[in-house]
Amino acid sequence: MQQLSVVIICKNEAGVIGNTLASLRGLTDDVIVYDNGSTDETVLAAREAGARVFIGEWEGFGKTKSKANGQAKYDWVLSLDADEMIDHELKNKLLSLKLADEKEVYKLRFRNFLGNKMLKYGEWGNDAHVRLFNRHVVHWNNEAVHENLIIPPGCTIKLIREGFVLHRTMKDLADYAQKMVKYAMLSADKYYDQGKRSSFFKIRISPLFNFLNYFILKLGFLDGYEGYVCAKMTAHYTFLKYARLKEKWKINSK
């Protein structure tokens, strides 16, 4: 067992969390599921899998993840989403880490899936994120959406090349569309609170630019139909985000 805590925040993820927790067996004796009001069997599934379950209010991604990290038994935290499994190669590498230097942070490689299709190109290809860190040195910011880790100067980011996080990002198009709408609305709220404004360019041109960037420049077309869907969904997300932002300014200026 490794002396790290796995921390997962979730809501209504009964369909995927069991597989995620199963992939963590043998890695650590401290897996935390911080639930934000699930109405399905998420909490039951987490408890049956041996996770420590905490119930807390949703305060946006950044603040909620910080609160969840506060429940960790160990200083080293592996932050995962409910739909992110780890493969055996990555688990073995994590078990071999010394975790002696608190100023080292670890970036993990991801394999993202749309349904059963692994995406090799476009927005979701060659994906990697910092997910393992010492919680007394590295912290989540307070952003409600698209949260980031605050990594102080002097820290060293190390890429773990062995293994992958297997991210079942969306089970089908209906699930994908719902997530894109949710994130677009949250992003519009965030931009509005920051005083940012929309424009004709952002509403009309930015979606097209994003589509061309991910589908053509980043070779999303090589993922076939799924690559096209992902590029179109990101373009639609961009349109919704800026259209909603414009609407919020319009409503609140009356």
TORDOPA-470625 format. One record per atom (N, C-alpha, C, O): x negated, y negated, z negated; residue in three letters. Coordinates in steps of 0.02 Angstrom, whole numbers, padded with zeros to 5 digits, always signed. Last residue first. Example, Ala and Ser with C-alpha at 12.3 -4.5 7.8 and 13.67 -1.06 7.14 Angstrom:
-00642+00112-00354SER
-00684+00053-00357SER
-00645-00002-00394SER
-00670-00057-00402SER
-00660+00284-00390ALA
-00615+00225-00390ALA
-00660+00165-00390ALA
-00712+00166-00423ALA
***
This chain:
+01553-02283+00843LYS
+01621-02313+00843LYS
+01637-02343+00776LYS
+01692-02370+00767LYS
+01440-02214+00836SER
+01432-02286+00849SER
+01499-02321+00849SER
+01502-02382+00854SER
+01465-02081+00825ASN
+01447-02116+00764ASN
+01435-02191+00774ASN
+01420-02227+00726ASN
+01492-02041+00957ILE
+01543-02035+00905ILE
+01527-02079+00846ILE
+01572-02113+00819ILE
+01367-02068+01019LYS
+01429-02100+01044LYS
+01483-02099+00989LYS
+01516-02150+00977LYS
+01280-01984+00953TRP
+01270-02057+00950TRP
+01333-02094+00970TRP
+01349-02146+00942TRP
+01340-01861+00990LYS
+01336-01881+00920LYS
+01325-01956+00912LYS
+01357-01989+00870LYS
+01320-01859+01130GLU
+01388-01861+01102GLU
+01388-01885+01030GLU
+01431-01924+01010GLU
+01182-01847+01137LYS
+01214-01907+01165LYS
+01284-01916+01136LYS
+01305-01971+01119LYS
+01171-01720+01079LEU
+01139-01777+01048LEU
+01171-01842+01072LEU
+01184-01887+01032LEU
+01238-01642+01175ARG
+01266-01649+01108ARG
+01236-01708+01071ARG
+01271-01744+01035ARG
+01146-01657+01279ALA
+01216-01679+01289ALA
+01249-01689+01221ALA
+01285-01738+01211ALA
+01033-01598+01225TYR
+01032-01670+01239TYR
+01102-01698+01252TYR
+01116-01756+01237TYR
+01080-01464+01207LYS
+01047-01501+01153LYS
+01051-01576+01165LYS
+01071-01614+01121LYS
+01126-01424+01332LEU
+01172-01429+01276LEU
+01143-01473+01220LEU
+01179-01513+01190LEU
+01003-01424+01407PHE
+01059-01467+01426PHE
+01106-01478+01367PHE
+01125-01535+01352PHE
+00932-01325+01337THR
+00906-01393+01341THR
+00961-01442+01358THR
+00966-01496+01328THR
+01013-01212+01360TYR
+01001-01235+01291TYR
+00977-01309+01292TYR
+01001-01349+01252TYR
+00996-01202+01498HIS
+01062-01218+01471HIS
+01057-01243+01399HIS
+01092-01290+01380HIS
+00861-01166+01502ALA
+00882-01228+01535ALA
+00950-01250+01508ALA
+00961-01309+01496ALA
+00869-01045+01436THR
+00830-01099+01406THR
+00848-01166+01437THR
+00852-01216+01402THR
+00947-00975+01528MET
+00973-00986+01460MET
+00934-01043+01426MET
+00964-01084+01392MET
+00862-00969+01639LYS
+00925-01005+01644LYS
+00953-01021+01575LYS
+00980-01075+01564LYS
+00759-00888+01587ALA
+00744-00956+01610ALA
+00808-00998+01614ALA
+00808-01057+01595ALA
+00832-00770+01561CYS
+00798-00805+01507CYS
+00783-00878+01526CYS
+00792-00923+01486CYS
+00876-00733+01690VAL
+00924-00748+01637VAL
+00891-00789+01582VAL
+00920-00838+01558VAL
+00752-00708+01753TYR
+00796-00762+01778TYR
+00845-00783+01723TYR
+00855-00842+01712TYR
+00710-00599+01680GLY
+00670-00659+01680GLY
+00710-00719+01703GLY
+00703-00774+01677GLY
+00809-00506+01713GLU
+00804-00529+01644GLU
+00762-00593+01639GLU
+00776-00636+01597GLU
+00780-00486+01850TYR
+00844-00516+01830TYR
+00839-00544+01759TYR
+00863-00600+01747TYR
+00602-00498+01840GLY
+00663-00482+01876GLY
+00724-00520+01850GLY
+00719-00578+01830GLY
+00484-00534+01789ASP
+00526-00493+01745ASP
+00594-00479+01776ASP
+00639-00451+01744ASP
+00436-00619+01883LEU
+00408-00551+01883LEU
+00445-00505+01834LEU
+00437-00444+01838LEU
+00491-00741+01853PHE
+00522-00702+01907PHE
+00496-00631+01910PHE
+00529-00587+01937PHE
+00405-00801+01763GLY
+00463-00765+01737GLY
+00497-00722+01789GLY
+00529-00673+01773GLY
+00286-00872+01784LEU
+00296-00808+01817LEU
+00354-00767+01790LEU
+00353-00705+01793LEU
+00268-01000+01745LYS
+00248-00948+01697LYS
+00269-00878+01720LYS
+00271-00831+01680LYS
+00318-01064+01859LEU
+00249-01076+01837LEU
+00224-01023+01789LEU
+00166-01002+01792LEU
+00453-01003+01869ILE
+00403-01006+01923ILE
+00332-01010+01896ILE
+00291-00966+01908ILE
+00520-00996+01746PHE
+00534-00946+01797PHE
+00481-00944+01852PHE
+00465-00891+01879PHE
+00470-01100+01665TYR
+00470-01031+01640TYR
+00480-00979+01695TYR
+00452-00924+01692TYR
+00478-01213+01752ASN
+00418-01198+01713ASN
+00415-01125+01694ASN
+00365-01091+01705ASN
+00608-01214+01799LEU
+00553-01205+01846LEU
+00489-01185+01810LEU
+00449-01146+01836LEU
+00677-01235+01675PHE
+00690-01176+01716PHE
+00631-01162+01763PHE
+00607-01106+01766PHE
+00625-01359+01636ASN
+00613-01299+01595ASN
+00624-01235+01635ASN
+00587-01187+01628ASN
+00673-01442+01740PHE
+00601-01434+01729PHE
+00586-01370+01689PHE
+00541-01333+01706PHE
+00811-01432+01717LEU
+00782-01407+01779LEU
+00707-01395+01772LEU
+00681-01345+01796LEU
+00820-01493+01589PRO
+00841-01423+01599PRO
+00811-01393+01663PRO
+00788-01336+01662PRO
+00769-01626+01621SER
+00733-01580+01576SER
+00755-01508+01583SER
+00713-01463+01583SER
+00867-01688+01703ILE
+00803-01666+01731ILE
+00766-01616+01687ILE
+00737-01568+01713ILE
+00985-01714+01628ARG
+00988-01688+01696ARG
+00923-01657+01721ARG
+00923-01606+01755ARG
+00952-01755+01497ILE
+01011-01713+01509ILE
+01008-01679+01576ILE
+01027-01621+01582ILE
+00836-01832+01513LYS
+00835-01773+01468LYS
+00894-01727+01480LYS
+00886-01666+01475LYS
+00880-01931+01603PHE
+00824-01887+01620PHE
+00826-01823+01578PHE
+00819-01768+01604PHE
+00980-01995+01530PHE
+00997-01961+01593PHE
+00943-01911+01611PHE
+00958-01855+01632PHE
+00953-01959+01355SER
+00949-02001+01415SER
+00970-01961+01475SER
+00977-01900+01471SER
+00958-01971+01173SER
+00960-01935+01236SER
+00954-01985+01294SER
+00951-02045+01283SER
+00852-02014+01033ARG
+00909-02024+01078ARG
+00902-01982+01141ARG
+00847-01961+01161ARG
+00813-01994+00859LYS
+00798-01986+00929LYS
+00861-01993+00971LYS
+00917-01980+00947LYS
+00828-01998+00722GLY
+00837-02060+00760GLY
+00821-02055+00833GLY
+00817-02106+00867GLY
+00828-01884+00653GLN
+00763-01915+00662GLN
+00767-01980+00701GLN
+00716-02013+00713GLN
+00960-01846+00663ASP
+00936-01866+00597ASP
+00868-01901+00601ASP
+00852-01942+00559ASP
+00956-01807+00798TYR
+00997-01864+00778TYR
+00972-01891+00710TYR
+00965-01951+00702TYR
+00874-01694+00794TYR
+00852-01753+00831TYR
+00891-01815+00810TYR
+00862-01869+00804TYR
+00959-01610+00716LYS
+00891-01627+00693LYS
+00866-01691+00728LYS
+00840-01736+00695LYS
+01070-01597+00799ASP
+01077-01627+00732ASP
+01010-01651+00705ASP
+01004-01705+00677ASP
+01010-01532+00906ALA
+01039-01598+00916ALA
+01048-01634+00849ALA
+01035-01694+00844ALA
+00975-01412+00843SER
+00922-01456+00868SER
+00948-01526+00880SER
+00913-01575+00867SER
+01101-01358+00818LEU
+01057-01373+00762LEU
+01001-01422+00784LEU
+00983-01467+00747LEU
+01146-01341+00950MET
+01182-01386+00905MET
+01138-01406+00846MET
+01138-01464+00826MET
+01051-01249+00997ALA
+01059-01314+01030ALA
+01094-01364+00985ALA
+01073-01421+00981ALA
+01073-01139+00915TYR
+01009-01175+00909TYR
+01013-01244+00943TYR
+00982-01291+00920TYR
+01204-01103+00959LYS
+01190-01118+00889LYS
+01126-01160+00882LYS
+01126-01211+00847LYS
+01181-01076+01095VAL
+01227-01130+01075VAL
+01213-01151+01003VAL
+01211-01211+00988VAL
+01093-00967+01083MET
+01072-01028+01117MET
+01116-01087+01099MET
+01091-01143+01088MET
+01173-00871+01018LYS
+01113-00898+00985LYS
+01090-00963+01017LYS
+01069-01009+00982LYS
+01270-00848+01116GLN
+01290-00874+01050GLN
+01230-00904+01014GLN
+01236-00957+00984GLN
+01192-00794+01219ALA
+01227-00857+01229ALA
+01247-00888+01163ALA
+01240-00949+01154ALA
+01147-00673+01159TYR
+01099-00724+01182TYR
+01133-00792+01187TYR
+01106-00842+01163TYR
+01267-00604+01144ASP
+01227-00621+01085ASP
+01178-00678+01101ASP
+01169-00724+01062ASP
+01300-00590+01279ALA
+01346-00624+01234ALA
+01309-00647+01171ALA
+01318-00703+01148ALA
+01193-00516+01331LEU
+01203-00585+01353LEU
+01249-00624+01306LEU
+01238-00683+01294LEU
+01117-00423+01194ASP
+01150-00428+01259ASP
+01161-00502+01274ASP
+01142-00545+01235ASP
+01030-00433+01087LYS
+01052-00366+01108LYS
+01085-00367+01176LYS
+01081-00318+01212LYS
+00881-00524+01070MET
+00953-00527+01083MET
+00975-00460+01112MET
+00942-00433+01157MET
+00754-00488+01017THR
+00779-00556+01010THR
+00854-00564+01024THR
+00886-00606+00993THR
+00673-00388+00944ARG
+00735-00375+00982ARG
+00776-00439+00979ARG
+00825-00444+00942ARG
+00508-00385+00939HIS
+00562-00432+00927HIS
+00621-00417+00973HIS
+00619-00432+01032HIS
+00385-00310+00862LEU
+00434-00294+00914LEU
+00497-00333+00900LEU
+00535-00317+00854LEU
+00223-00359+00841VAL
+00289-00366+00813VAL
+00338-00356+00871VAL
+00333-00388+00923VAL
+00088-00243+00878PHE
+00135-00296+00896PHE
+00193-00299+00846PHE
+00211-00249+00813PHE
-00090-00198+00886GLY
-00019-00190+00874GLY
+00022-00252+00888GLY
-00004-00304+00908GLY
-00230-00295+00860GLU
-00204-00227+00856GLU
-00129-00229+00843GLU
-00107-00258+00794GLU
-00266-00425+00849ARG
-00258-00398+00917ARG
-00229-00328+00917ARG
-00206-00304+00969ARG
-00232-00561+00758ILE
-00235-00488+00751ILE
-00218-00458+00820ILE
-00163-00465+00845ILE
-00321-00708+00751LEU
-00273-00669+00790LEU
-00284-00595+00778LEU
-00340-00570+00788LEU
-00336-00824+00622LYS
-00363-00763+00653LYS
-00308-00725+00689LYS
-00254-00713+00661LYS
-00375-00984+00576ILE
-00322-00942+00605ILE
-00354-00884+00642ILE
-00394-00894+00687ILE
-00431-01054+00429THR
-00452-01019+00489THR
-00395-00975+00513THR
-00369-00933+00476THR
-00422-01215+00351CYS
-00398-01147+00359CYS
-00421-01119+00426CYS
-00431-01156+00475CYS
-00461-01344+00362GLY
-00507-01299+00328GLY
-00485-01227+00331GLY
-00523-01181+00316GLY
-00304-01425+00339PRO
-00371-01424+00368PRO
-00416-01378+00328PRO
-00410-01373+00266PRO
-00157-01319+00311PRO
-00203-01373+00293PRO
-00270-01369+00331PRO
-00289-01314+00353PRO
-00015-01293+00398ILE
-00079-01260+00386ILE
-00131-01314+00372ILE
-00149-01352+00418ILE
+00147-01271+00384ILE
+00099-01324+00373ILE
+00034-01291+00352ILE
+00027-01264+00297ILE
+00246-01191+00506LEU
+00204-01185+00447LEU
+00156-01244+00444LEU
+00128-01265+00495LEU
+00407-01253+00561ASN
+00336-01237+00571ASN
+00301-01229+00504ASN
+00323-01255+00453ASN
+00570-01230+00634GLU
+00526-01244+00578GLU
+00455-01223+00594GLU
+00444-01179+00636GLU
+00683-01240+00715HIS
+00616-01242+00744HIS
+00565-01264+00691HIS
+00524-01308+00701HIS
+00784-01326+00593VAL
+00777-01280+00649VAL
+00709-01291+00681VAL
+00680-01345+00675VAL
+00764-01405+00483ALA
+00823-01362+00483ALA
+00819-01310+00538ALA
+00848-01256+00532ALA
+00606-01425+00404GLU
+00648-01433+00463GLU
+00705-01382+00463GLU
+00696-01324+00444GLU
+00511-01430+00304ASN
+00582-01431+00285ASN
+00630-01438+00344ASN
+00688-01455+00335ASN
+00377-01309+00330ASN
+00404-01376+00323ASN
+00479-01373+00310ASN
+00507-01318+00305ASN
+00302-01180+00232TRP
+00349-01200+00284TRP
+00368-01273+00274TRP
+00374-01297+00218TRP
+00127-01176+00189HIS
+00198-01184+00172HIS
+00239-01197+00235HIS
+00213-01223+00285HIS
-00023-01113+00120VAL
+00016-01126+00181VAL
+00090-01127+00163VAL
+00114-01083+00126VAL
-00064-01091-00012VAL
-00103-01135+00032VAL
-00061-01158+00092VAL
-00064-01217+00111VAL
+00017-01004-00074HIS
-00007-01060-00115HIS
-00048-01110-00073HIS
-00064-01164-00097HIS
+00041-00901+00015ARG
+00095-00951+00004ARG
+00073-01009-00040ARG
+00108-01060-00043ARG
-00064-00854+00141ASN
-00060-00860+00068ASN
-00012-00917+00052ASN
-00023-00974+00073ASN
+00008-00763+00281PHE
-00027-00819+00250PHE
-00021-00815+00175PHE
+00020-00778+00148PHE
+00068-00716+00435LEU
+00039-00690+00373LEU
-00006-00744+00344LEU
-00053-00768+00377LEU
+00108-00777+00552ARG
+00160-00749+00509ARG
+00134-00721+00442ARG
+00173-00704+00398ARG
+00089-00868+00695VAL
+00061-00859+00627VAL
+00118-00835+00582VAL
+00169-00869+00575VAL
+00123-00782+00849HIS
+00141-00830+00797HIS
+00104-00815+00732HIS
+00091-00757+00716HIS
+00134-00758+01025ALA
+00099-00744+00962ALA
+00116-00800+00912ALA
+00122-00858+00931ALA
+00165-00691+01187ASP
+00190-00728+01129ASP
+00151-00709+01066ASP
+00137-00650+01056ASP
+00166-00653+01323ASN
+00104-00674+01289ASN
+00120-00716+01227ASN
+00090-00769+01216ASN
+00335-00707+01364GLY
+00275-00667+01375GLY
+00215-00695+01338GLY
+00213-00755+01323GLY
+00442-00792+01354TRP
+00434-00741+01303TRP
+00373-00697+01311TRP
+00361-00653+01270TRP
+00443-00878+01462GLU
+00441-00907+01395GLU
+00422-00855+01342GLU
+00391-00872+01292GLU
+00354-00775+01580GLY
+00399-00828+01562GLY
+00389-00852+01491GLY
+00334-00848+01462GLY
+00328-00597+01547TYR
+00311-00661+01575TYR
+00358-00715+01550TYR
+00398-00703+01505TYR
+00376-00481+01494LYS
+00303-00488+01498LYS
+00281-00557+01520LYS
+00223-00575+01513LYS
+00498-00412+01395LEU
+00482-00470+01436LEU
+00406-00483+01435LEU
+00377-00494+01382LEU
+00576-00258+01402MET
+00522-00297+01373MET
+00501-00352+01421MET
+00490-00340+01480MET
+00744-00219+01392LYS
+00692-00242+01437LYS
+00638-00282+01400LYS
+00654-00333+01369LYS
+00853-00189+01319ASN
+00799-00140+01318ASN
+00740-00160+01362ASN
+00691-00122+01369ASN
+00891-00350+01274GLY
+00918-00283+01277GLY
+00860-00234+01271GLY
+00823-00237+01222GLY
+00743-00419+01293LEU
+00812-00437+01308LEU
+00848-00372+01321LEU
+00838-00341+01373LEU
+00606-00429+01180PHE
+00651-00388+01221PHE
+00717-00425+01232PHE
+00743-00457+01187PHE
+00433-00461+01154ASN
+00503-00482+01151ASN
+00545-00443+01200ASN
+00522-00426+01255ASN
+00300-00432+01054ARG
+00332-00406+01114ARG
+00407-00421+01108ARG
+00440-00396+01062ARG
+00171-00533+00985PHE
+00241-00513+00989PHE
+00255-00480+01056PHE
+00227-00498+01108PHE
+00034-00539+00869ARG
+00060-00537+00938ARG
+00131-00508+00938ARG
+00148-00465+00897ARG
+00004-00650+00734LEU
+00023-00585+00758LEU
+00049-00590+00829LEU
+00082-00639+00848LEU
-00120-00733+00642LYS
-00072-00738+00697LYS
-00060-00668+00724LYS
-00107-00630+00737LYS
-00156-00774+00476TYR
-00158-00724+00529TYR
-00101-00733+00579TYR
-00042-00739+00560TYR
-00273-00873+00386VAL
-00204-00859+00406VAL
-00207-00815+00468VAL
-00254-00819+00508VAL
-00380-00904+00252GLU
-00371-00870+00315GLU
-00296-00859+00326GLU
-00260-00839+00281GLU
-00388-00953+00126LYS
-00385-01002+00180LYS
-00386-00970+00250LYS
-00392-01004+00300LYS
-00403-00849+00039GLU
-00337-00879+00043GLU
-00331-00932+00098GLU
-00276-00953+00115GLU
-00484-00705+00068ASP
-00494-00777+00077ASP
-00426-00809+00087ASP
-00394-00798+00139ASP
-00442-00574+00059ALA
-00483-00601+00004ALA
-00490-00677+00008ALA
-00499-00710-00043ALA
-00383-00474+00138LEU
-00343-00528+00109LEU
-00378-00560+00048LEU
-00349-00570-00004LEU
-00425-00359+00206LYS
-00449-00372+00138LYS
-00407-00424+00101LYS
-00397-00419+00041LYS
-00328-00245+00303LEU
-00352-00313+00290LEU
-00372-00321+00217LEU
-00341-00293+00172LEU
-00268-00123+00323SER
-00342-00124+00318SER
-00370-00193+00301SER
-00429-00199+00287SER
-00134-00144+00339LEU
-00156-00106+00280LEU
-00232-00111+00270LEU
-00256-00104+00214LEU
-00134-00206+00463LEU
-00116-00244+00403LEU
-00139-00210+00340LEU
-00161-00242+00292LEU
-00164-00094+00543LYS
-00211-00151+00539LYS
-00197-00193+00477LYS
-00243-00213+00443LYS
-00051-00016+00525ASN
-00116+00010+00504ASN
-00167-00046+00497ASN
-00209-00046+00452ASN
+00045-00101+00583LYS
+00050-00082+00512LYS
-00018-00058+00486LYS
-00040-00078+00432LYS
+00003-00103+00716LEU
+00000-00164+00676LEU
+00003-00148+00602LEU
-00032-00179+00562LEU
+00028+00031+00748GLU
-00039+00004+00755GLU
-00047-00060+00714GLU
-00098-00070+00681GLU
+00166+00044+00732HIS
+00120+00081+00688HIS
+00049+00053+00690HIS
+00015+00051+00639HIS
+00251-00117+00740ASP
+00234-00050+00764ASP
+00181-00019+00719ASP
+00154-00052+00675ASP
+00384-00198+00653ILE
+00313-00193+00667ILE
+00298-00123+00692ILE
+00328-00074+00669ILE
+00532-00290+00705MET
+00498-00230+00679MET
+00423-00238+00690MET
+00400-00278+00730MET
+00644-00411+00686GLU
+00573-00403+00704GLU
+00543-00343+00668GLU
+00529-00346+00608GLU
+00767-00456+00646ASP
+00764-00417+00708ASP
+00692-00407+00732ASP
+00681-00396+00792ASP
+00750-00534+00535ALA
+00784-00470+00527ALA
+00779-00426+00588ALA
+00786-00365+00583ALA
+00581-00600+00539ASP
+00653-00606+00547ASP
+00684-00536+00544ASP
+00649-00486+00550ASP
+00448-00616+00418LEU
+00480-00585+00476LEU
+00553-00605+00480LEU
+00583-00625+00430LEU
+00297-00653+00345SER
+00363-00681+00360SER
+00390-00650+00424SER
+00360-00656+00477SER
+00204-00597+00220LEU
+00216-00582+00290LEU
+00288-00602+00305LEU
+00335-00571+00279LEU
+00103-00675+00101VAL
+00171-00666+00127VAL
+00168-00650+00202VAL
+00135-00685+00241VAL
+00011-00665-00046TRP
+00010-00657+00027TRP
+00079-00638+00052TRP
+00110-00591+00027TRP
+00047-00660-00179ASP
+00031-00725-00149ASP
+00030-00722-00074ASP
+00047-00771-00040ASP
+00188-00554-00225TYR
+00118-00566-00209TYR
+00108-00635-00178TYR
+00156-00666-00154TYR
+00324-00564-00243LYS
+00284-00535-00297LYS
+00210-00552-00287LYS
+00173-00563-00335LYS
+00429-00700-00195ALA
+00379-00649-00179ALA
+00340-00627-00240ALA
+00324-00668-00284ALA
+00517-00801-00209GLN
+00535-00738-00242GLN
+00481-00684-00233GLN
+00488-00629-00260GLN
+00472-00903-00129GLY
+00466-00911-00202GLY
+00483-00848-00241GLY
+00465-00842-00299GLY
+00515-00870-00004ASN
+00445-00856-00021ASN
+00432-00862-00096ASN
+00388-00829-00123ASN
+00644-00923-00011ALA
+00635-00850-00009ALA
+00563-00831-00028ALA
+00552-00783-00064ALA
+00615-01058-00005LYS
+00647-01031-00065LYS
+00638-00955-00068LYS
+00625-00927-00121LYS
+00562-01064+00125SER
+00520-01083+00067SER
+00549-01054+00003SER
+00513-01029-00040SER
+00672-01028+00202LYS
+00613-00984+00201LYS
+00568-01000+00142LYS
+00538-00955+00112LYS
+00754-01139+00175THR
+00775-01073+00155THR
+00717-01024+00152THR
+00712-00984+00106THR
+00682-01245+00231LYS
+00694-01244+00159LYS
+00713-01174+00135LYS
+00692-01153+00082LYS
+00681-01202+00372GLY
+00621-01218+00333GLY
+00631-01211+00258GLY
+00594-01175+00225GLY
+00819-01179+00411PHE
+00768-01127+00414PHE
+00708-01141+00369PHE
+00687-01098+00331PHE
+00952-01230+00299GLY
+00909-01240+00357GLY
+00851-01191+00354GLY
+00834-01166+00300GLY
+01005-01176+00186GLU
+00982-01246+00182GLU
+00941-01265+00243GLU
+00900-01310+00240GLU
+01123-01065+00126TRP
+01086-01085+00186TRP
+01069-01159+00181TRP
+01114-01201+00174TRP
+01103-00997-00039GLU
+01137-01040+00010GLU
+01091-01055+00069GLU
+01030-01058+00062GLU
+01064-00824-00074GLY
+01053-00896-00080GLY
+01090-00934-00026GLY
+01106-00907+00026GLY
+01025-00675-00151ILE
+01078-00712-00117ILE
+01067-00786-00128ILE
+01061-00809-00185ILE
+00906-00548-00127PHE
+00925-00609-00161PHE
+00978-00643-00118PHE
+00976-00641-00057PHE
+00846-00384-00145VAL
+00893-00429-00112VAL
+00910-00488-00156VAL
+00926-00480-00215VAL
+00712-00286-00108ARG
+00740-00328-00161ARG
+00783-00381-00127ARG
+00758-00419-00085ARG
+00739-00132-00018ALA
+00719-00202-00022ALA
+00747-00234-00085ALA
+00799-00214-00111ALA
+00781-00001+00003GLY
+00733-00014-00050GLY
+00709-00086-00056GLY
+00663-00100-00094GLY
+00883+00029+00086ALA
+00816+00037+00114ALA
+00762+00020+00063ALA
+00702+00027+00078ALA
+00992-00009+00013GLU
+00982+00062+00024GLU
+00912+00077+00052GLU
+00886+00132+00041GLU
+00978-00149+00024ARG
+00968-00116-00041ARG
+00956-00041-00033ARG
+00914-00012-00068ARG
+01007-00165+00161ALA
+00942-00186+00133ALA
+00928-00151+00067ALA
+00872-00128+00055ALA
+01139-00118+00170ALA
+01086-00085+00208ALA
+01017-00102+00180ALA
+00973-00059+00177ALA
+01203-00212+00086LEU
+01204-00141+00070LEU
+01148-00105+00105LEU
+01113-00064+00074LEU
+01181-00330+00161VAL
+01155-00323+00092VAL
+01152-00250+00072VAL
+01102-00229+00042VAL
+01249-00300+00285THR
+01177-00316+00281THR
+01148-00304+00212THR
+01096-00272+00205THR
+01378-00272+00323GLU
+01345-00225+00278GLU
+01270-00239+00270GLU
+01232-00195+00251GLU
+01450-00437+00329ASP
+01448-00368+00353ASP
+01410-00325+00301ASP
+01410-00342+00242ASP
+01436-00562+00285THR
+01503-00533+00276THR
+01507-00462+00304THR
+01560-00431+00303THR
+01304-00648+00203SER
+01327-00599+00251SER
+01397-00573+00233SER
+01414-00564+00175SER
+01239-00759+00140GLY
+01311-00753+00143GLY
+01337-00704+00194GLY
+01388-00718+00227GLY
+01098-00750+00163ASN
+01133-00815+00162ASN
+01208-00808+00174ASN
+01237-00845+00214ASN
+00971-00658+00079ASP
+01033-00660+00119ASP
+01071-00725+00109ASP
+01075-00752+00053ASP
+00819-00606+00089TYR
+00853-00665+00061TYR
+00913-00679+00104TYR
+00908-00707+00158TYR
+00733-00469+00048VAL
+00784-00491+00095VAL
+00823-00546+00061VAL
+00857-00535+00011VAL
+00568-00418+00026ILE
+00621-00463+00002ILE
+00668-00479+00060ILE
+00646-00500+00113ILE
+00468-00290-00026VAL
+00504-00316+00032VAL
+00565-00355+00007VAL
+00607-00328-00028VAL
+00340-00223-00097ASP
+00380-00282-00108ASP
+00407-00310-00042ASP
+00373-00347-00007ASP
+00248-00126-00076ASP
+00302-00109-00123ASP
+00347-00169-00137ASP
+00387-00168-00183ASP
+00199-00098+00096THR
+00198-00135+00033THR
+00254-00110-00012THR
+00301-00077+00010THR
+00194+00003+00196LEU
+00152-00057+00200LEU
+00145-00090+00133LEU
+00089-00110+00114LEU
+00284+00105+00183GLY
+00213+00122+00175GLY
+00167+00062+00179GLY
+00107+00068+00168GLY
+00399+00036+00296ARG
+00385+00087+00245ARG
+00312+00104+00244ARG
+00281+00116+00296ARG
+00432-00048+00398LEU
+00388-00074+00346LEU
+00370-00023+00293LEU
+00329-00037+00249LEU
+00525+00009+00479SER
+00458+00000+00508SER
+00407-00023+00456SER
+00347-00019+00467SER
+00639-00001+00401ALA
+00608+00065+00410ALA
+00537+00059+00437ALA
+00494+00098+00419ALA
+00670-00135+00418LEU
+00646-00112+00353LEU
+00613-00044+00358LEU
+00565-00030+00322LEU
+00712-00130+00553THR
+00657-00173+00532THR
+00628-00149+00466THR
+00567-00143+00460THR
+00821-00043+00548ASN
+00762-00024+00586ASN
+00701-00066+00567ASN
+00645-00041+00564ASN
+00908-00121+00466GLY
+00887-00055+00446GLY
+00824-00032+00481GLY
+00778-00005+00450GLY
+00938-00236+00538ILE
+00892-00241+00482ILE
+00868-00173+00457ILE
+00813-00168+00430ILE
+01031-00225+00641VAL
+00960-00221+00657VAL
+00915-00214+00596VAL
+00859-00189+00601VAL
+01163-00233+00597GLY
+01148-00192+00655GLY
+01074-00182+00669GLY
+01056-00136+00705GLY
+01168-00326+00495ALA
+01173-00255+00478ALA
+01153-00210+00536ALA
+01128-00155+00525ALA
+01156-00463+00485GLU
+01108-00427+00527GLU
+01109-00352+00514GLU
+01058-00319+00520GLU
+01215-00576+00414ASN
+01251-00533+00461ASN
+01205-00499+00511ASN
+01214-00505+00572ASN
+01070-00664+00391LYS
+01142-00666+00381LYS
+01174-00624+00436LYS
+01162-00634+00495LYS
+00907-00688+00313CYS
+00954-00660+00362CYS
+01026-00675+00343CYS
+01041-00694+00286CYS
+00731-00683+00291ILE
+00794-00718+00279ILE
+00844-00694+00332ILE
+00824-00681+00389ILE
+00606-00587+00220ILE
+00652-00591+00276ILE
+00713-00631+00254ILE
+00745-00614+00204ILE
+00442-00553+00178VAL
+00499-00596+00163VAL
+00542-00604+00226VAL
+00517-00625+00278VAL
+00332-00444+00102VAL
+00368-00458+00164VAL
+00431-00496+00146VAL
+00470-00474+00103VAL
+00185-00472+00012SER
+00258-00470+00010SER
+00286-00484+00080SER
+00264-00532+00112SER
+00039-00373-00018LEU
+00074-00428+00014LEU
+00148-00418+00007LEU
+00172-00362-00002LEU
-00065-00269-00041GLN
-00039-00318-00089GLN
-00016-00381-00052GLN
-00047-00434-00055GLN
-00019-00114+00034GLN
-00055-00178+00038GLN
-00023-00226-00012GLN
+00037-00224-00024GLN
-00042+00060+00000MET
+00000+00000+00000MET
-00044-00063+00000MET
-00097-00065-00030MET
***
